[in-house]
Amino acid sequence: MARISYSVGRPARLTIQLVGPDGQTHPFRDDLPRQPGSYEALFGGVIDGRMLPDGDYSLRVSVRPDDGSAAAEAQAALAITGGDTTPPRLEGLALAPDSFSPNQDGMGDRVKLSYSLSEAAAVRLWLETADGTFIQDILEDVSSADKAGQVGPHTYDFDGGVDADSPPPPDGDYLVLAEARDSSGNVTRQSLPLAIRQGGQPRAALVGDVDWSDSVVSVGATLWFTVTVRNVGATPLRSFGPPPGYVYDSNRSFNQRARAAPGYWPARAGPRRPPRPRGTLPSPTAPPAAGFPRARPLSCCWSCSP
């Protein structure tokens, strides 16, 4: 590590450059403001994420005073030897699918990202907009590796934050950025496009009371009930279960409750058979689609066998 020390006597703009044996200029500090005082800069041989090749360089420090007076420059010799110029590789970086809908409906809620790391490195993945605005970090699935940053395969499971009941990023087109930095400071960065569609936090409510056909049922008779579920959020909901009018029987215990499938919203009024997919409830802000009203009545009945 080289320590570059300098002093500035008046407000000025500072530039530090290294000129290589081939005459190529490498900017280390570019036209930065400096107030009067003493300064130090540590240089490890890396510029713009790459270790400079071994060789003899000319270090040039120049200042341009803010008052328009004459610029000043100082030079020194600097040798780089034994540098690691090989950057880490993010091999096979991929995501699937490249478009998803983080809304907890159990379909297309997640994205899998994977790569293989060629050498030990600190790796970071994050989501940003096309104009470079940071959105959120993407955390590694620790079960994919003994230790983050080790050589070998790594996987990430990205849900946009909805599993933690956080609002996902707004619908739109994004970039997933992956950056690996080794111990020498070499950096590799790659990006992949990712689209978010119909994302959001699901919200549902029962409308009114459960409508029962009777308060007493005889052996062999059938008890009917109707319940209406309304989508009170801005995200499509997915329902499940038997169709309206399905008849349950008393072969199932009243203490048994069907377990909700991931991403589905159950409305229970008694024992039921294992669920099966039944379509979606659209957002109340969107025009109702044919066959999918914003508030759906669900009718079922219970047959009491002798």
C-alpha positions in Angstrom: 0.0 0.0 0.0 1.5 3.4 -1.0 0.8 6.5 1.1 0.5 9.7 -1.0 0.9 12.8 1.2 0.4 16.4 0.0 -0.6 19.8 1.2 -2.8 22.5 -0.3 -2.2 26.2 0.5 -5.4 27.6 -1.0 -8.8 26.4 -2.2 -8.2 24.3 -5.3 -9.2 21.4 -7.5 -6.9 18.3 -7.1 -6.0 15.6 -9.7 -3.8 12.5 -9.0 -2.7 10.4 -12.0 -0.4 7.5 -12.7 1.3 7.3 -16.1 2.4 3.8 -17.0 5.4 2.6 -18.9 3.3 2.6 -22.1 2.4 6.2 -21.6 -1.2 5.4 -20.7 -2.7 7.7 -18.0 -4.7 6.2 -15.1 -6.8 8.8 -13.0 -6.7 8.1 -9.3 -8.3 11.4 -8.1 -10.0 13.5 -10.8 -10.6 17.3 -10.2 -11.7 17.0 -6.6 -12.3 20.1 -4.4 -9.7 20.7 -1.6 -9.5 23.3 1.1 -6.2 24.5 2.6 -4.6 21.8 4.7 -2.6 18.5 4.6 -4.0 15.3 3.1 -3.1 11.6 2.6 -4.3 9.1 0.1 -3.7 5.4 0.2 -3.1 3.6 -3.1 -3.2 -0.2 -3.3 -2.6 -0.5 -7.0 -6.2 -0.7 -8.1 -7.9 1.9 -10.4 -11.5 1.4 -11.6 -11.7 -2.0 -10.1 -8.6 -3.4 -11.7 -5.0 -3.9 -10.4 -2.5 -2.1 -12.6 0.1 -4.3 -14.3 3.5 -4.5 -12.7 5.9 -1.8 -13.9 7.4 1.6 -13.1 4.9 4.5 -13.0 5.0 8.2 -12.8 2.8 9.6 -10.0 1.5 13.1 -10.8 -0.3 15.4 -8.3 -1.7 18.6 -9.7 -3.8 21.4 -8.3 -5.7 24.2 -10.0 -6.4 27.1 -7.6 -10.0 28.4 -7.5 -8.8 32.0 -7.7 -7.5 31.4 -11.2 -3.8 31.6 -10.3 -1.3 29.3 -11.9 -1.7 25.6 -11.5 1.0 23.5 -9.7 2.2 20.0 -10.2 4.5 17.5 -8.4 5.8 14.1 -9.6 7.2 11.0 -8.0 8.3 7.6 -9.2 6.1 4.6 -8.1 6.8 0.9 -8.9 4.1 -1.8 -8.8 5.4 -5.4 -8.4 3.7 -8.7 -7.6 0.2 -7.4 -8.2 -2.8 -9.8 -8.7 -4.3 -8.6 -12.0 -6.8 -11.5 -12.3 -10.4 -10.4 -11.4 -12.9 -12.9 -9.8 -15.3 -14.4 -12.2 -19.1 -14.7 -11.8 -19.5 -17.7 -14.0 -23.0 -18.7 -15.3 -24.8 -15.8 -13.7 -28.5 -16.5 -14.4 -32.0 -15.7 -13.1 -35.2 -17.6 -13.7 -37.8 -16.4 -14.6 -36.8 -12.9 -15.8 -40.3 -11.6 -14.9 -42.2 -12.3 -11.8 -45.2 -11.1 -9.7 -44.4 -10.8 -6.0 -47.9 -10.7 -4.6 -48.2 -13.9 -2.5 -50.7 -15.6 -4.7 -48.5 -18.7 -4.9 -47.7 -18.3 -8.6 -44.6 -16.6 -10.0 -43.8 -15.0 -6.6 -40.1 -15.7 -6.6 -37.0 -15.5 -8.7 -33.9 -17.8 -8.4 -30.5 -16.3 -9.1 -27.4 -18.4 -9.4 -23.7 -18.2 -10.3 -20.4 -19.9 -9.6 -17.5 -18.0 -8.0 -14.0 -18.6 -9.4 -12.2 -17.4 -6.3 -12.9 -16.3 -2.8 -14.5 -12.8 -3.0 -17.0 -10.5 -1.4 -20.1 -10.6 -3.5 -23.1 -8.3 -3.5 -26.3 -8.4 -5.5 -28.8 -5.6 -5.6 -31.8 -4.3 -7.6 -31.8 -1.0 -9.3 -33.7 1.0 -11.9 -32.5 1.5 -15.5 -31.2 5.0 -14.5 -29.1 3.5 -11.7 -31.3 4.3 -8.7 -30.7 1.7 -5.9 -33.9 -0.2 -4.9 -32.8 -3.0 -2.5 -30.2 -5.6 -1.8 -30.7 -9.3 -2.7 -29.6 -11.7 0.0 -28.0 -15.0 -0.6 -29.7 -18.3 0.3 -27.2 -19.5 2.9 -28.1 -23.1 2.3 -26.4 -22.9 -1.1 -22.9 -22.6 0.3 -21.0 -23.3 3.5 -19.8 -19.6 3.6 -20.8 -16.5 1.6 -18.0 -15.6 -0.9 -16.4 -19.0 -1.1 -15.4 -20.7 -4.4 -18.2 -22.6 -6.0 -22.0 -22.4 -6.7 -24.2 -19.8 -5.0 -28.0 -19.3 -5.2 -30.3 -16.5 -4.2 -34.1 -16.6 -3.6 -35.7 -13.2 -4.2 -39.3 -12.5 -3.3 -39.2 -8.7 -3.4 -39.7 -8.5 0.3 -43.4 -9.7 0.4 -42.6 -12.8 2.6 -41.6 -10.3 5.3 -44.9 -8.4 4.7 -43.0 -5.5 3.1 -44.3 -3.9 -0.1 -42.4 -5.1 -3.2 -40.8 -2.6 -5.7 -43.4 -1.0 -8.0 -44.2 -2.8 -11.3 -41.5 -1.9 -13.9 -38.3 -3.0 -15.5 -35.2 -3.3 -13.4 -31.6 -4.5 -13.4 -30.1 -7.1 -11.1 -26.5 -6.1 -10.4 -23.9 -8.6 -9.2 -20.5 -7.5 -8.1 -17.5 -9.6 -6.8 -14.4 -8.0 -5.2 -11.3 -10.1 -4.4 -8.8 -9.4 -1.6 -6.6 -7.4 -4.0 -9.5 -5.0 -4.9 -10.2 -6.4 -8.4 -13.9 -6.0 -9.2 -16.2 -7.8 -11.6 -19.7 -6.6 -12.2 -22.5 -8.1 -14.3 -26.2 -7.2 -14.8 -29.3 -9.0 -15.8 -32.8 -7.5 -16.7 -35.7 -8.3 -14.4 -39.3 -7.3 -14.8 -41.9 -7.0 -12.0 -45.6 -7.3 -13.0 -48.7 -7.3 -10.8 -46.7 -7.1 -7.6 -48.1 -5.9 -4.3 -49.4 -6.8 -0.9 -52.7 -8.9 -0.9 -55.6 -7.6 1.2 -59.0 -9.3 1.5 -62.0 -8.9 3.8 -65.3 -10.7 4.4 -68.3 -8.7 3.3 -71.1 -8.9 5.9 -71.9 -12.0 7.9 -71.9 -15.6 6.9 -75.5 -16.4 5.7 -76.6 -19.8 7.1 -79.7 -21.6 5.8 -80.7 -22.6 9.3 -79.5 -22.7 12.9 -80.5 -26.3 13.4 -79.9 -29.3 11.2 -81.4 -32.7 11.4 -79.7 -36.0 10.7 -79.7 -36.5 6.9 -80.5 -32.8 6.2 -78.2 -30.3 4.5 -77.0 -27.0 5.9 -76.1 -24.3 3.4 -74.0 -21.2 4.0 -72.8 -18.3 1.8 -69.9 -16.0 2.5 -68.7 -13.1 0.3 -65.0 -12.2 0.1 -63.9 -8.8 -1.3 -60.5 -7.8 -2.6 -59.8 -4.6 -0.6 -56.3 -4.1 -2.0 -54.7 -3.2 -5.3 -53.3 -6.6 -5.9 -55.0 -9.6 -7.6 -55.9 -12.4 -5.1 -56.1 -16.1 -5.9 -58.9 -18.3 -4.4 -58.9 -22.0 -3.9 -61.2 -24.8 -2.9 -64.2 -26.7 -4.2 -66.7 -24.8 -6.4 -69.7 -23.0 -4.9 -72.4 -25.5 -4.0 -70.0 -28.3 -3.0 -71.5 -30.6 -0.4 -69.3 -31.7 2.5 -70.1 -34.8 4.6 -69.6 -35.6 8.2 -66.9 -38.2 7.6 -64.4 -35.5 8.4 -63.9 -34.4 12.0 -64.9 -30.9 13.0 -61.4 -30.6 14.5 -59.7 -31.1 11.1 -58.9 -28.0 9.1 -57.6 -28.0 5.6 -54.1 -26.4 5.3 -54.0 -23.4 3.0 -51.9 -23.8 -0.1 -49.0 -21.2 -0.4 -50.3 -17.9 -1.7 -54.0 -18.7 -1.3 -56.6 -17.0 0.9 -58.9 -19.4 2.7 -62.4 -18.5 3.9 -63.5 -21.2 6.4 -66.9 -21.9 7.8 -66.4 -25.6 8.8 -64.5 -28.7 7.8 -63.5 -29.0 4.2 -61.7 -31.3 1.8 -58.1 -30.6 0.5 -58.1 -27.5 -1.6 -57.6 -27.1 -5.3 -57.0 -24.0 -7.5 -60.0 -21.9 -8.4 -58.9 -18.8 -10.3 -58.3 -15.2 -9.2 -60.0 -12.2 -7.6 -59.0 -9.1 -9.5 -58.0 -5.8 -8.0 -60.9 -3.5 -7.1 -59.2 -0.7 -9.0 -59.3 -2.7 -12.3 -62.4 -3.3 -14.4 -64.1 -6.6 -13.4 -63.2 -9.4 -15.7 -65.9 -11.8 -17.0 -66.7 -14.4 -14.3 -64.5 -12.7 -11.7 -66.5 -10.1 -9.7 -64.7 -7.9 -7.3 -66.7 -9.4 -4.4 -67.4 -13.1 -4.8 -70.1 -15.0 -2.9 -68.9 -18.5 -1.9 -71.7 -21.1 -1.2 -71.2 -24.4 0.4 -73.3 -26.9 2.3 -72.8 -29.5 5.0 -74.6 -32.9 4.8 -75.1 -34.6 8.2 -75.1 -38.4 7.5 -77.1 -40.7 9.8 
